[in-house]
């Protein structure tokens, strides 16, 4: 997967990776259609950070979810 390209497929791939790694239960709240390519780099930064870490504190999880919410359209 070439994440250097701003595509909807890459957005979907990154969101799936983030939700799987964080074992997020309410993945319905984070749909690829809620994100546009304008915020791609910010989403990529979150994805890279999540993939690098093995464990997350509760406050880190809350911060990640909050930031994903901030990146949503609307």
CHARMM-style PDB file with segment names, atoms N, HN, CA, C and O in Angstrom:
ATOM      1  N   UNK     1       0.856  -1.176   0.000  1.00  0.00      PROA
ATOM      2  CA  UNK     1       0.000   0.000   0.000  1.00  0.00      PROA
ATOM      3  C   UNK     1       0.899   1.234   0.000  1.00  0.00      PROA
ATOM      4  O   UNK     1       1.767   1.383   0.860  1.00  0.00      PROA
ATOM      5  N   UNK     2       0.680   2.110  -0.969  1.00  0.00      PROA
ATOM      6  HN  UNK     2      -0.025   1.989  -1.667  1.00  0.00      PROA
ATOM      7  CA  UNK     2       1.459   3.346  -1.074  1.00  0.00      PROA
ATOM      8  C   UNK     2       0.684   4.475  -0.406  1.00  0.00      PROA
ATOM      9  O   UNK     2      -0.190   5.093  -1.014  1.00  0.00      PROA
ATOM     10  N   UNK     3       1.017   4.730   0.847  1.00  0.00      PROA
ATOM     11  HN  UNK     3       1.726   4.228   1.342  1.00  0.00      PROA
ATOM     12  CA  UNK     3       0.281   5.736   1.611  1.00  0.00      PROA
ATOM     13  C   UNK     3       0.693   7.168   1.276  1.00  0.00      PROA
ATOM     14  O   UNK     3       0.158   8.120   1.846  1.00  0.00      PROA
ATOM     15  N   UNK     4       1.639   7.322   0.357  1.00  0.00      PROA
ATOM     16  HN  UNK     4       2.074   6.549  -0.106  1.00  0.00      PROA
ATOM     17  CA  UNK     4       2.026   8.675  -0.041  1.00  0.00      PROA
ATOM     18  C   UNK     4       0.976   9.304  -0.957  1.00  0.00      PROA
ATOM     19  O   UNK     4       0.997  10.513  -1.189  1.00  0.00      PROA
ATOM     20  N   UNK     5       0.059   8.486  -1.476  1.00  0.00      PROA
ATOM     21  HN  UNK     5       0.042   7.504  -1.288  1.00  0.00      PROA
ATOM     22  CA  UNK     5      -0.988   8.984  -2.365  1.00  0.00      PROA
ATOM     23  C   UNK     5      -2.267   9.235  -1.582  1.00  0.00      PROA
ATOM     24  O   UNK     5      -2.709   8.392  -0.802  1.00  0.00      PROA
ATOM     25  N   UNK     6      -2.854  10.403  -1.801  1.00  0.00      PROA
ATOM     26  HN  UNK     6      -2.495  11.088  -2.436  1.00  0.00      PROA
ATOM     27  CA  UNK     6      -4.069  10.807  -1.089  1.00  0.00      PROA
ATOM     28  C   UNK     6      -5.287  10.228  -1.797  1.00  0.00      PROA
ATOM     29  O   UNK     6      -5.886  10.877  -2.655  1.00  0.00      PROA
ATOM     30  N   UNK     7      -5.647   8.999  -1.431  1.00  0.00      PROA
ATOM     31  HN  UNK     7      -5.161   8.471  -0.734  1.00  0.00      PROA
ATOM     32  CA  UNK     7      -6.798   8.360  -2.055  1.00  0.00      PROA
ATOM     33  C   UNK     7      -7.799   7.919  -0.987  1.00  0.00      PROA
ATOM     34  O   UNK     7      -7.452   7.759   0.184  1.00  0.00      PROA
ATOM     35  N   UNK     8      -9.029   7.731  -1.411  1.00  0.00      PROA
ATOM     36  HN  UNK     8      -9.311   7.861  -2.362  1.00  0.00      PROA
ATOM     37  CA  UNK     8     -10.044   7.259  -0.472  1.00  0.00      PROA
ATOM     38  C   UNK     8      -9.730   5.839  -0.009  1.00  0.00      PROA
ATOM     39  O   UNK     8     -10.064   5.465   1.115  1.00  0.00      PROA
ATOM     40  N   UNK     9      -9.091   5.050  -0.868  1.00  0.00      PROA
ATOM     41  HN  UNK     9      -8.819   5.354  -1.781  1.00  0.00      PROA
ATOM     42  CA  UNK     9      -8.693   3.701  -0.472  1.00  0.00      PROA
ATOM     43  C   UNK     9      -7.657   3.737   0.641  1.00  0.00      PROA
ATOM     44  O   UNK     9      -7.710   2.927   1.566  1.00  0.00      PROA
ATOM     45  N   UNK    10      -6.725   4.662   0.558  1.00  0.00      PROA
ATOM     46  HN  UNK    10      -6.682   5.320  -0.194  1.00  0.00      PROA
ATOM     47  CA  UNK    10      -5.715   4.788   1.603  1.00  0.00      PROA
ATOM     48  C   UNK    10      -6.324   5.291   2.905  1.00  0.00      PROA
ATOM     49  O   UNK    10      -5.920   4.863   3.986  1.00  0.00      PROA
ATOM     50  N   UNK    11      -7.294   6.195   2.807  1.00  0.00      PROA
ATOM     51  HN  UNK    11      -7.622   6.543   1.929  1.00  0.00      PROA
ATOM     52  CA  UNK    11      -7.989   6.666   4.008  1.00  0.00      PROA
ATOM     53  C   UNK    11      -8.672   5.484   4.680  1.00  0.00      PROA
ATOM     54  O   UNK    11      -8.579   5.314   5.896  1.00  0.00      PROA
ATOM     55  N   UNK    12      -9.355   4.671   3.890  1.00  0.00      PROA
ATOM     56  HN  UNK    12      -9.431   4.809   2.902  1.00  0.00      PROA
ATOM     57  CA  UNK    12     -10.033   3.496   4.437  1.00  0.00      PROA
ATOM     58  C   UNK    12      -9.030   2.531   5.068  1.00  0.00      PROA
ATOM     59  O   UNK    12      -9.285   1.997   6.147  1.00  0.00      PROA
ATOM     60  N   UNK    13      -7.899   2.303   4.412  1.00  0.00      PROA
ATOM     61  HN  UNK    13      -7.692   2.736   3.535  1.00  0.00      PROA
ATOM     62  CA  UNK    13      -6.865   1.407   4.927  1.00  0.00      PROA
ATOM     63  C   UNK    13      -6.333   1.897   6.267  1.00  0.00      PROA
ATOM     64  O   UNK    13      -6.197   1.118   7.211  1.00  0.00      PROA
ATOM     65  N   UNK    14      -6.031   3.197   6.347  1.00  0.00      PROA
ATOM     66  HN  UNK    14      -6.141   3.830   5.581  1.00  0.00      PROA
ATOM     67  CA  UNK    14      -5.480   3.751   7.586  1.00  0.00      PROA
ATOM     68  C   UNK    14      -6.496   3.698   8.720  1.00  0.00      PROA
ATOM     69  O   UNK    14      -6.148   3.340   9.845  1.00  0.00      PROA
ATOM     70  N   UNK    15      -7.744   4.048   8.439  1.00  0.00      PROA
ATOM     71  HN  UNK    15      -8.027   4.339   7.525  1.00  0.00      PROA
ATOM     72  CA  UNK    15      -8.767   4.002   9.484  1.00  0.00      PROA
ATOM     73  C   UNK    15      -8.980   2.582   9.981  1.00  0.00      PROA
ATOM     74  O   UNK    15      -9.153   2.361  11.180  1.00  0.00      PROA
ATOM     75  N   UNK    16      -8.970   1.624   9.074  1.00  0.00      PROA
ATOM     76  HN  UNK    16      -8.830   1.803   8.100  1.00  0.00      PROA
ATOM     77  CA  UNK    16      -9.112   0.228   9.479  1.00  0.00      PROA
ATOM     78  C   UNK    16      -7.932  -0.196  10.354  1.00  0.00      PROA
ATOM     79  O   UNK    16      -8.116  -0.889  11.354  1.00  0.00      PROA
ATOM     80  N   UNK    17      -6.735   0.217   9.981  1.00  0.00      PROA
ATOM     81  HN  UNK    17      -6.586   0.780   9.168  1.00  0.00      PROA
ATOM     82  CA  UNK    17      -5.562  -0.109  10.777  1.00  0.00      PROA
ATOM     83  C   UNK    17      -5.627   0.495  12.165  1.00  0.00      PROA
ATOM     84  O   UNK    17      -5.306  -0.167  13.153  1.00  0.00      PROA
ATOM     85  N   UNK    18      -6.040   1.751  12.242  1.00  0.00      PROA
ATOM     86  HN  UNK    18      -6.301   2.288  11.440  1.00  0.00      PROA
ATOM     87  CA  UNK    18      -6.144   2.435  13.535  1.00  0.00      PROA
ATOM     88  C   UNK    18      -7.187   1.748  14.411  1.00  0.00      PROA
ATOM     89  O   UNK    18      -6.916   1.448  15.574  1.00  0.00      PROA
ATOM     90  N   UNK    19      -8.369   1.498  13.867  1.00  0.00      PROA
ATOM     91  HN  UNK    19      -8.588   1.742  12.923  1.00  0.00      PROA
ATOM     92  CA  UNK    19      -9.430   0.900  14.681  1.00  0.00      PROA
ATOM     93  C   UNK    19      -9.077  -0.522  15.112  1.00  0.00      PROA
ATOM     94  O   UNK    19      -9.419  -0.935  16.220  1.00  0.00      PROA
ATOM     95  N   UNK    20      -8.404  -1.264  14.256  1.00  0.00      PROA
ATOM     96  HN  UNK    20      -8.126  -0.929  13.356  1.00  0.00      PROA
ATOM     97  CA  UNK    20      -7.990  -2.621  14.633  1.00  0.00      PROA
ATOM     98  C   UNK    20      -6.919  -2.591  15.720  1.00  0.00      PROA
ATOM     99  O   UNK    20      -6.992  -3.345  16.691  1.00  0.00      PROA
ATOM    100  N   UNK    21      -5.941  -1.733  15.557  1.00  0.00      PROA
ATOM    101  HN  UNK    21      -5.883  -1.120  14.769  1.00  0.00      PROA
ATOM    102  CA  UNK    21      -4.834  -1.669  16.517  1.00  0.00      PROA
ATOM    103  C   UNK    21      -5.320  -1.199  17.888  1.00  0.00      PROA
ATOM    104  O   UNK    21      -4.855  -1.684  18.920  1.00  0.00      PROA
ATOM    105  N   UNK    22      -6.248  -0.262  17.887  1.00  0.00      PROA
ATOM    106  HN  UNK    22      -6.625   0.131  17.049  1.00  0.00      PROA
ATOM    107  CA  UNK    22      -6.753   0.278  19.154  1.00  0.00      PROA
ATOM    108  C   UNK    22      -7.918  -0.538  19.691  1.00  0.00      PROA
ATOM    109  O   UNK    22      -8.438  -0.246  20.768  1.00  0.00      PROA
ATOM    110  N   UNK    23      -8.329  -1.554  18.949  1.00  0.00      PROA
ATOM    111  HN  UNK    23      -7.907  -1.791  18.074  1.00  0.00      PROA
ATOM    112  CA  UNK    23      -9.453  -2.407  19.340  1.00  0.00      PROA
ATOM    113  C   UNK    23     -10.688  -1.568  19.665  1.00  0.00      PROA
ATOM    114  O   UNK    23     -11.347  -1.767  20.685  1.00  0.00      PROA
ATOM    115  N   UNK    24     -10.978  -0.638  18.779  1.00  0.00      PROA
ATOM    116  HN  UNK    24     -10.443  -0.477  17.950  1.00  0.00      PROA
ATOM    117  CA  UNK    24     -12.110   0.258  18.978  1.00  0.00      PROA
ATOM    118  C   UNK    24     -13.405  -0.500  18.725  1.00  0.00      PROA
ATOM    119  O   UNK    24     -13.535  -1.223  17.737  1.00  0.00      PROA
ATOM    120  N   UNK    25     -14.352  -0.325  19.621  1.00  0.00      PROA
ATOM    121  HN  UNK    25     -14.247   0.263  20.423  1.00  0.00      PROA
ATOM    122  CA  UNK    25     -15.616  -1.035  19.545  1.00  0.00      PROA
ATOM    123  C   UNK    25     -16.590  -0.329  18.608  1.00  0.00      PROA
ATOM    124  O   UNK    25     -17.225  -0.983  17.780  1.00  0.00      PROA
ATOM    125  N   UNK    26     -16.717   0.959  18.717  1.00  0.00      PROA
ATOM    126  HN  UNK    26     -16.201   1.490  19.389  1.00  0.00      PROA
ATOM    127  CA  UNK    26     -17.699   1.714  17.937  1.00  0.00      PROA
ATOM    128  C   UNK    26     -17.086   2.210  16.627  1.00  0.00      PROA
ATOM    129  O   UNK    26     -16.982   3.414  16.396  1.00  0.00      PROA
ATOM    130  N   UNK    27     -16.684   1.270  15.778  1.00  0.00      PROA
ATOM    131  HN  UNK    27     -16.769   0.292  15.965  1.00  0.00      PROA
ATOM    132  CA  UNK    27     -16.045   1.661  14.519  1.00  0.00      PROA
ATOM    133  C   UNK    27     -17.022   2.297  13.552  1.00  0.00      PROA
ATOM    134  O   UNK    27     -16.605   2.945  12.592  1.00  0.00      PROA
ATOM    135  N   UNK    28     -18.311   2.127  13.784  1.00  0.00      PROA
ATOM    136  HN  UNK    28     -18.650   1.601  14.563  1.00  0.00      PROA
ATOM    137  CA  UNK    28     -19.311   2.770  12.938  1.00  0.00      PROA
ATOM    138  C   UNK    28     -19.230   4.285  12.994  1.00  0.00      PROA
ATOM    139  O   UNK    28     -19.657   4.967  12.063  1.00  0.00      PROA
ATOM    140  N   UNK    29     -18.689   4.811  14.072  1.00  0.00      PROA
ATOM    141  HN  UNK    29     -18.342   4.257  14.829  1.00  0.00      PROA
ATOM    142  CA  UNK    29     -18.549   6.255  14.221  1.00  0.00      PROA
ATOM    143  C   UNK    29     -17.397   6.803  13.388  1.00  0.00      PROA
ATOM    144  O   UNK    29     -17.298   8.011  13.174  1.00  0.00      PROA
ATOM    145  N   UNK    30     -16.536   5.920  12.923  1.00  0.00      PROA
ATOM    146  HN  UNK    30     -16.617   4.938  13.097  1.00  0.00      PROA
ATOM    147  CA  UNK    30     -15.371   6.344  12.146  1.00  0.00      PROA
ATOM    148  C   UNK    30     -15.424   5.672  10.781  1.00  0.00      PROA
ATOM    149  O   UNK    30     -14.845   4.605  10.576  1.00  0.00      PROA
ATOM    150  N   UNK    31     -16.120   6.303   9.865  1.00  0.00      PROA
ATOM    151  HN  UNK    31     -16.590   7.170  10.032  1.00  0.00      PROA
ATOM    152  CA  UNK    31     -16.277   5.786   8.513  1.00  0.00      PROA
ATOM    153  C   UNK    31     -15.368   6.560   7.556  1.00  0.00      PROA
ATOM    154  O   UNK    31     -15.215   7.773   7.702  1.00  0.00      PROA
ATOM    155  N   UNK    32     -14.772   5.886   6.592  1.00  0.00      PROA
ATOM    156  HN  UNK    32     -14.897   4.901   6.473  1.00  0.00      PROA
ATOM    157  CA  UNK    32     -13.928   6.580   5.615  1.00  0.00      PROA
ATOM    158  C   UNK    32     -14.651   7.728   4.905  1.00  0.00      PROA
ATOM    159  O   UNK    32     -14.027   8.726   4.545  1.00  0.00      PROA
ATOM    160  N   UNK    33     -15.944   7.590   4.708  1.00  0.00      PROA
ATOM    161  HN  UNK    33     -16.451   6.779   5.000  1.00  0.00      PROA
ATOM    162  CA  UNK    33     -16.700   8.645   4.028  1.00  0.00      PROA
ATOM    163  C   UNK    33     -16.790   9.933   4.851  1.00  0.00      PROA
ATOM    164  O   UNK    33     -17.159  10.981   4.322  1.00  0.00      PROA
ATOM    165  N   UNK    34     -16.458   9.858   6.132  1.00  0.00      PROA
ATOM    166  HN  UNK    34     -16.158   9.006   6.561  1.00  0.00      PROA
ATOM    167  CA  UNK    34     -16.489  11.039   7.008  1.00  0.00      PROA
ATOM    168  C   UNK    34     -15.218  11.879   6.896  1.00  0.00      PROA
ATOM    169  O   UNK    34     -15.122  12.951   7.493  1.00  0.00      PROA
ATOM    170  N   UNK    35     -14.252  11.391   6.135  1.00  0.00      PROA
ATOM    171  HN  UNK    35     -14.331  10.520   5.649  1.00  0.00      PROA
ATOM    172  CA  UNK    35     -12.958  12.063   6.035  1.00  0.00      PROA
ATOM    173  C   UNK    35     -12.702  12.438   4.579  1.00  0.00      PROA
ATOM    174  O   UNK    35     -13.048  11.690   3.664  1.00  0.00      PROA
ATOM    175  N   UNK    36     -12.097  13.598   4.376  1.00  0.00      PROA
ATOM    176  HN  UNK    36     -11.816  14.205   5.119  1.00  0.00      PROA
ATOM    177  CA  UNK    36     -11.739  13.953   3.011  1.00  0.00      PROA
ATOM    178  C   UNK    36     -10.232  14.088   2.890  1.00  0.00      PROA
ATOM    179  O   UNK    36      -9.505  14.058   3.882  1.00  0.00      PROA
ATOM    180  N   UNK    37      -9.787  14.236   1.674  1.00  0.00      PROA
ATOM    181  HN  UNK    37     -10.378  14.261   0.868  1.00  0.00      PROA
ATOM    182  CA  UNK    37      -8.360  14.226   1.404  1.00  0.00      PROA
ATOM    183  C   UNK    37      -7.647  15.489   1.884  1.00  0.00      PROA
ATOM    184  O   UNK    37      -6.417  15.512   1.931  1.00  0.00      PROA
ATOM    185  N   UNK    38      -8.381  16.529   2.237  1.00  0.00      PROA
ATOM    186  HN  UNK    38      -9.380  16.510   2.199  1.00  0.00      PROA
ATOM    187  CA  UNK    38      -7.755  17.744   2.771  1.00  0.00      PROA
ATOM    188  C   UNK    38      -7.018  17.461   4.084  1.00  0.00      PROA
ATOM    189  O   UNK    38      -5.993  18.079   4.374  1.00  0.00      PROA
ATOM    190  N   UNK    39      -7.542  16.534   4.862  1.00  0.00      PROA
ATOM    191  HN  UNK    39      -8.374  16.032   4.627  1.00  0.00      PROA
ATOM    192  CA  UNK    39      -6.961  16.201   6.170  1.00  0.00      PROA
ATOM    193  C   UNK    39      -6.097  14.944   6.098  1.00  0.00      PROA
ATOM    194  O   UNK    39      -5.778  14.351   7.128  1.00  0.00      PROA
ATOM    195  N   UNK    40      -5.723  14.542   4.900  1.00  0.00      PROA
ATOM    196  HN  UNK    40      -5.983  15.024   4.063  1.00  0.00      PROA
ATOM    197  CA  UNK    40      -5.000  13.284   4.705  1.00  0.00      PROA
ATOM    198  C   UNK    40      -3.705  13.228   5.507  1.00  0.00      PROA
ATOM    199  O   UNK    40      -3.432  12.226   6.168  1.00  0.00      PROA
ATOM    200  N   UNK    41      -2.915  14.279   5.458  1.00  0.00      PROA
ATOM    201  HN  UNK    41      -3.137  15.093   4.921  1.00  0.00      PROA
ATOM    202  CA  UNK    41      -1.619  14.280   6.152  1.00  0.00      PROA
ATOM    203  C   UNK    41      -1.794  14.151   7.662  1.00  0.00      PROA
ATOM    204  O   UNK    41      -1.010  13.466   8.319  1.00  0.00      PROA
ATOM    205  N   UNK    42      -2.804  14.796   8.210  1.00  0.00      PROA
ATOM    206  HN  UNK    42      -3.441  15.353   7.675  1.00  0.00      PROA
ATOM    207  CA  UNK    42      -3.070  14.689   9.645  1.00  0.00      PROA
ATOM    208  C   UNK    42      -3.471  13.255  10.007  1.00  0.00      PROA
ATOM    209  O   UNK    42      -3.025  12.712  11.018  1.00  0.00      PROA
ATOM    210  N   UNK    43      -4.313  12.657   9.173  1.00  0.00      PROA
ATOM    211  HN  UNK    43      -4.676  13.098   8.352  1.00  0.00      PROA
ATOM    212  CA  UNK    43      -4.706  11.272   9.403  1.00  0.00      PROA
ATOM    213  C   UNK    43      -3.504  10.347   9.281  1.00  0.00      PROA
ATOM    214  O   UNK    43      -3.364   9.397  10.052  1.00  0.00      PROA
ATOM    215  N   UNK    44      -2.647  10.621   8.325  1.00  0.00      PROA
ATOM    216  HN  UNK    44      -2.760  11.393   7.699  1.00  0.00      PROA
ATOM    217  CA  UNK    44      -1.438   9.807   8.139  1.00  0.00      PROA
ATOM    218  C   UNK    44      -0.533   9.910   9.359  1.00  0.00      PROA
ATOM    219  O   UNK    44       0.057   8.910   9.768  1.00  0.00      PROA
ATOM    220  N   UNK    45      -0.411  11.081   9.940  1.00  0.00      PROA
ATOM    221  HN  UNK    45      -0.890  11.893   9.607  1.00  0.00      PROA
ATOM    222  CA  UNK    45       0.399  11.254  11.152  1.00  0.00      PROA
ATOM    223  C   UNK    45      -0.154  10.402  12.299  1.00  0.00      PROA
ATOM    224  O   UNK    45       0.604   9.747  13.014  1.00  0.00      PROA
ATOM    225  N   UNK    46      -1.473  10.418  12.466  1.00  0.00      PROA
ATOM    226  HN  UNK    46      -2.088  10.951  11.885  1.00  0.00      PROA
ATOM    227  CA  UNK    46      -2.089   9.601  13.519  1.00  0.00      PROA
ATOM    228  C   UNK    46      -1.847   8.127  13.239  1.00  0.00      PROA
ATOM    229  O   UNK    46      -1.475   7.372  14.138  1.00  0.00      PROA
ATOM    230  N   UNK    47      -2.055   7.720  12.006  1.00  0.00      PROA
ATOM    231  HN  UNK    47      -2.357   8.333  11.276  1.00  0.00      PROA
ATOM    232  CA  UNK    47      -1.846   6.321  11.617  1.00  0.00      PROA
ATOM    233  C   UNK    47      -0.412   5.885  11.921  1.00  0.00      PROA
ATOM    234  O   UNK    47      -0.199   4.840  12.536  1.00  0.00      PROA
ATOM    235  N   UNK    48       0.560   6.672  11.498  1.00  0.00      PROA
ATOM    236  HN  UNK    48       0.387   7.521  10.998  1.00  0.00      PROA
ATOM    237  CA  UNK    48       1.974   6.327  11.728  1.00  0.00      PROA
ATOM    238  C   UNK    48       2.278   6.195  13.213  1.00  0.00      PROA
ATOM    239  O   UNK    48       2.972   5.264  13.624  1.00  0.00      PROA
ATOM    240  N   UNK    49       1.767   7.115  14.018  1.00  0.00      PROA
ATOM    241  HN  UNK    49       1.203   7.870  13.684  1.00  0.00      PROA
ATOM    242  CA  UNK    49       2.004   7.071  15.455  1.00  0.00      PROA
ATOM    243  C   UNK    49       1.376   5.828  16.082  1.00  0.00      PROA
ATOM    244  O   UNK    49       2.001   5.159  16.906  1.00  0.00      PROA
ATOM    245  N   UNK    50       0.137   5.522  15.689  1.00  0.00      PROA
ATOM    246  HN  UNK    50      -0.371   6.065  15.020  1.00  0.00      PROA
ATOM    247  CA  UNK    50      -0.556   4.359  16.241  1.00  0.00      PROA
ATOM    248  C   UNK    50       0.177   3.077  15.859  1.00  0.00      PROA
ATOM    249  O   UNK    50       0.317   2.179  16.690  1.00  0.00      PROA
ATOM    250  N   UNK    51       0.638   2.978  14.641  1.00  0.00      PROA
ATOM    251  HN  UNK    51       0.524   3.707  13.966  1.00  0.00      PROA
ATOM    252  CA  UNK    51       1.311   1.760  14.186  1.00  0.00      PROA
ATOM    253  C   UNK    51       2.676   1.561  14.864  1.00  0.00      PROA
ATOM    254  O   UNK    51       3.141   0.428  14.991  1.00  0.00      PROA
ATOM    255  N   UNK    52       3.308   2.640  15.292  1.00  0.00      PROA
ATOM    256  HN  UNK    52       2.930   3.560  15.188  1.00  0.00      PROA
ATOM    257  CA  UNK    52       4.624   2.537  15.946  1.00  0.00      PROA
ATOM    258  C   UNK    52       4.541   2.036  17.379  1.00  0.00      PROA
ATOM    259  O   UNK    52       5.465   1.383  17.865  1.00  0.00      PROA
ATOM    260  N   UNK    53       3.437   2.338  18.056  1.00  0.00      PROA
ATOM    261  HN  UNK    53       2.687   2.868  17.661  1.00  0.00      PROA
ATOM    262  CA  UNK    53       3.325   2.013  19.483  1.00  0.00      PROA
ATOM    263  C   UNK    53       2.682   0.656  19.696  1.00  0.00      PROA
ATOM    264  O   UNK    53       1.864   0.205  18.895  1.00  0.00      PROA
ATOM    265  N   UNK    54       3.065   0.012  20.790  1.00  0.00      PROA
ATOM    266  HN  UNK    54       3.730   0.379  21.441  1.00  0.00      PROA
ATOM    267  CA  UNK    54       2.474  -1.273  21.143  1.00  0.00      PROA
ATOM    268  C   UNK    54       1.363  -1.145  22.168  1.00  0.00      PROA
ATOM    269  O   UNK    54       0.421  -1.937  22.170  1.00  0.00      PROA
ATOM    270  N   UNK    55       1.470  -0.152  23.039  1.00  0.00      PROA
ATOM    271  HN  UNK    55       2.236   0.491  23.037  1.00  0.00      PROA
ATOM    272  CA  UNK    55       0.481   0.032  24.100  1.00  0.00      PROA
ATOM    273  C   UNK    55       0.102   1.503  24.189  1.00  0.00      PROA
ATOM    274  O   UNK    55       0.885   2.393  23.858  1.00  0.00      PROA
ATOM    275  N   UNK    56      -1.132   1.727  24.649  1.00  0.00      PROA
ATOM    276  HN  UNK    56      -1.768   1.004  24.917  1.00  0.00      PROA
ATOM    277  CA  UNK    56      -1.639   3.090  24.774  1.00  0.00      PROA
ATOM    278  C   UNK    56      -2.301   3.255  26.129  1.00  0.00      PROA
ATOM    279  O   UNK    56      -3.010   2.365  26.599  1.00  0.00      PROA
ATOM    280  N   UNK    57      -2.066   4.394  26.750  1.00  0.00      PROA
ATOM    281  HN  UNK    57      -1.490   5.117  26.368  1.00  0.00      PROA
ATOM    282  CA  UNK    57      -2.750   4.702  27.998  1.00  0.00      PROA
ATOM    283  C   UNK    57      -4.175   5.141  27.673  1.00  0.00      PROA
ATOM    284  O   UNK    57      -4.505   5.426  26.521  1.00  0.00      PROA
ATOM    285  N   UNK    58      -4.993   5.188  28.684  1.00  0.00      PROA
ATOM    286  HN  UNK    58      -4.725   4.956  29.619  1.00  0.00      PROA
ATOM    287  CA  UNK    58      -6.367   5.629  28.497  1.00  0.00      PROA
ATOM    288  C   UNK    58      -6.403   7.050  27.955  1.00  0.00      PROA
ATOM    289  O   UNK    58      -7.195   7.356  27.063  1.00  0.00      PROA
ATOM    290  N   UNK    59      -5.557   7.912  28.484  1.00  0.00      PROA
ATOM    291  HN  UNK    59      -4.914   7.663  29.208  1.00  0.00      PROA
ATOM    292  CA  UNK    59      -5.551   9.303  28.018  1.00  0.00      PROA
ATOM    293  C   UNK    59      -5.061   9.399  26.574  1.00  0.00      PROA
ATOM    294  O   UNK    59      -5.533  10.255  25.825  1.00  0.00      PROA
ATOM    295  N   UNK    60      -4.128   8.544  26.170  1.00  0.00      PROA
ATOM    296  HN  UNK    60      -3.744   7.849  26.778  1.00  0.00      PROA
ATOM    297  CA  UNK    60      -3.674   8.536  24.774  1.00  0.00      PROA
ATOM    298  C   UNK    60      -4.807   8.088  23.846  1.00  0.00      PROA
ATOM    299  O   UNK    60      -5.007   8.667  22.778  1.00  0.00      PROA
ATOM    300  N   UNK    61      -5.545   7.055  24.262  1.00  0.00      PROA
ATOM    301  HN  UNK    61      -5.383   6.585  25.130  1.00  0.00      PROA
ATOM    302  CA  UNK    61      -6.675   6.586  23.460  1.00  0.00      PROA
ATOM    303  C   UNK    61      -7.718   7.680  23.296  1.00  0.00      PROA
ATOM    304  O   UNK    61      -8.245   7.890  22.203  1.00  0.00      PROA
ATOM    305  N   UNK    62      -8.011   8.374  24.385  1.00  0.00      PROA
ATOM    306  HN  UNK    62      -7.583   8.203  25.273  1.00  0.00      PROA
ATOM    307  CA  UNK    62      -8.987   9.459  24.327  1.00  0.00      PROA
ATOM    308  C   UNK    62      -8.511  10.571  23.403  1.00  0.00      PROA
ATOM    309  O   UNK    62      -9.301  11.131  22.643  1.00  0.00      PROA
ATOM    310  N   UNK    63      -7.231  10.890  23.465  1.00  0.00      PROA
ATOM    311  HN  UNK    63      -6.589  10.435  24.082  1.00  0.00      PROA
ATOM    312  CA  UNK    63      -6.674  11.947  22.613  1.00  0.00      PROA
ATOM    313  C   UNK    63      -6.739  11.549  21.135  1.00  0.00      PROA
ATOM    314  O   UNK    63      -7.042  12.383  20.281  1.00  0.00      PROA
ATOM    315  N   UNK    64      -6.459  10.295  20.838  1.00  0.00      PROA
ATOM    316  HN  UNK    64      -6.213   9.619  21.532  1.00  0.00      PROA
ATOM    317  CA  UNK    64      -6.505   9.823  19.450  1.00  0.00      PROA
ATOM    318  C   UNK    64      -7.942   9.888  18.921  1.00  0.00      PROA
ATOM    319  O   UNK    64      -8.178  10.370  17.813  1.00  0.00      PROA
ATOM    320  N   UNK    65      -8.881   9.409  19.703  1.00  0.00      PROA
ATOM    321  HN  UNK    65      -8.689   9.018  20.602  1.00  0.00      PROA
ATOM    322  CA  UNK    65     -10.279   9.435  19.281  1.00  0.00      PROA
ATOM    323  C   UNK    65     -10.762  10.874  19.107  1.00  0.00      PROA
ATOM    324  O   UNK    65     -11.486  11.179  18.159  1.00  0.00      PROA
ATOM    325  N   UNK    66     -10.366  11.747  20.013  1.00  0.00      PROA
ATOM    326  HN  UNK    66      -9.778  11.500  20.783  1.00  0.00      PROA
ATOM    327  CA  UNK    66     -10.738  13.158  19.900  1.00  0.00      PROA
ATOM    328  C   UNK    66     -10.165  13.764  18.628  1.00  0.00      PROA
ATOM    329  O   UNK    66     -10.858  14.490  17.915  1.00  0.00      PROA
ATOM    330  N   UNK    67      -8.916  13.470  18.346  1.00  0.00      PROA
ATOM    331  HN  UNK    67      -8.354  12.880  18.925  1.00  0.00      PROA
ATOM    332  CA  UNK    67      -8.281  14.016  17.150  1.00  0.00      PROA
ATOM    333  C   UNK    67      -8.943  13.479  15.884  1.00  0.00      PROA
ATOM    334  O   UNK    67      -9.137  14.228  14.926  1.00  0.00      PROA
ATOM    335  N   UNK    68      -9.289  12.207  15.864  1.00  0.00      PROA
ATOM    336  HN  UNK    68      -9.132  11.598  16.642  1.00  0.00      PROA
ATOM    337  CA  UNK    68     -10.012  11.655  14.716  1.00  0.00      PROA
ATOM    338  C   UNK    68     -11.347  12.375  14.541  1.00  0.00      PROA
ATOM    339  O   UNK    68     -11.762  12.669  13.420  1.00  0.00      PROA
ATOM    340  N   UNK    69     -12.001  12.651  15.642  1.00  0.00      PROA
ATOM    341  HN  UNK    69     -11.664  12.413  16.553  1.00  0.00      PROA
ATOM    342  CA  UNK    69     -13.258  13.402  15.582  1.00  0.00      PROA
ATOM    343  C   UNK    69     -13.065  14.792  15.013  1.00  0.00      PROA
ATOM    344  O   UNK    69     -13.914  15.283  14.269  1.00  0.00      PROA
ATOM    345  N   UNK    70     -11.956  15.433  15.355  1.00  0.00      PROA
ATOM    346  HN  UNK    70     -11.266  15.034  15.959  1.00  0.00      PROA
ATOM    347  CA  UNK    70     -11.655  16.762  14.840  1.00  0.00      PROA
ATOM    348  C   UNK    70     -11.379  16.745  13.341  1.00  0.00      PROA
ATOM    349  O   UNK    70     -11.598  17.751  12.665  1.00  0.00      PROA
ATOM    350  N   UNK    71     -10.907  15.631  12.814  1.00  0.00      PROA
ATOM    351  HN  UNK    71     -10.730  14.814  13.362  1.00  0.00      PROA
ATOM    352  CA  UNK    71     -10.575  15.528  11.395  1.00  0.00      PROA
ATOM    353  C   UNK    71     -11.787  15.213  10.530  1.00  0.00      PROA
ATOM    354  O   UNK    71     -11.731  15.337   9.307  1.00  0.00      PROA
ATOM    355  N   UNK    72     -12.869  14.811  11.157  1.00  0.00      PROA
ATOM    356  HN  UNK    72     -12.915  14.710  12.151  1.00  0.00      PROA
ATOM    357  CA  UNK    72     -14.072  14.460  10.386  1.00  0.00      PROA
ATOM    358  C   UNK    72     -14.640  15.668   9.669  1.00  0.00      PROA
ATOM    359  O   UNK    72     -14.495  16.803  10.122  1.00  0.00      PROA
ATOM    360  N   UNK    73     -15.285  15.409   8.548  1.00  0.00      PROA
ATOM    361  HN  UNK    73     -15.403  14.486   8.181  1.00  0.00      PROA
ATOM    362  CA  UNK    73     -15.964  16.477   7.800  1.00  0.00      PROA
ATOM    363  C   UNK    73     -17.120  17.013   8.631  1.00  0.00      PROA
ATOM    364  O   UNK    73     -17.679  16.330   9.489  1.00  0.00      PROA
ATOM    365  N   UNK    74     -17.448  18.247   8.345  1.00  0.00      PROA
ATOM    366  HN  UNK    74     -16.994  18.803   7.648  1.00  0.00      PROA
ATOM    367  CA  UNK    74     -18.651  18.776   8.936  1.00  0.00      PROA
ATOM    368  C   UNK    74     -18.375  19.668  10.051  1.00  0.00      PROA
ATOM    369  OT1 UNK    74     -19.303  20.200  10.660  1.00  0.00      PROA
TER     370      UNK     74
END
